Amino acid sequence: MPNLVIPFPEIDPVALAIGPFAIRWYALSYVVSLLLGWWLARQLCRKEALWGRKPPLNDQGVDDFLLYMACGIVLGGRLGYVLFYNPGYYAQNPLEALAIWHGGMSFHGGLLGCILALFLLARRYKAGVLELFDLGAAVTPIGLFFGRIANFVNGELWGRTTDVPWAMIFPAAGPEPRHPSQLYQAALEGLLLFTIVMAAVRFGGFKRPGTVSGLFLVCYGIFRTVGEHFRQPDAQIGFLAYGLTMGMLLSLPMIALGAAFLMRARKSARNKA
């Protein structure tokens, strides 16, 4: 038992209720993330100097970028959760797969959904796929940050038991003090990752297509793996072989793909030199 246990703040998961209608913090985090991401994408696509050429999207294109990303996040995130984290349950209850208001979203599924969505958007606007990947990578940490904060507010996806002095007792996780792993992940996957990708943009990352998205994939994969060491695995899956978790396993191909993007960007830059 730690010397000091921080009580979990009792935050109502409903941010605003008007009669029978309720707006939850989790839903609000999606809305805020998408709007901030849309605003930042517009600013980035208005600065030709960052790209060293004409930006891949105009203002109308960025509006469509928001719509495509939103669809990729929601559809891919839900499908990813169904397939990666609870396939047995949804095989027996297929209609529950449509009940997204019951919770259950996967980042890795959302990532695959966004990749497909940006492929379609690139074809529509005849833009470079890697350029749109880079733009998406620049704004995605915003959503990761607010999403993890929403996880914390909901008291879900809590950490493993611990005796660190900042441990918390989560109401739905029993009496044991646990890591507030949602906050660790918000700091790593949100704040730190945002700082890294924006630094890459500032120092010419958009001028070498694949650089920003490759850096995002590698860093997210590493940060997610680190965070998984503190996070309690999903109860229906538990630990996999060698102490791995599903989050760790799904992050490995991300790191490999990101490294491939970075090597391609570097080779392309050398060929142009």
Summary of the structure (lengths in Angstrom):
residues: 273
radius of gyration: 19.5
end to end distance: 60.0
largest distance: 63.3
contacts: 890
relative contact order: 0.12
helix: 68%
strand: 6%
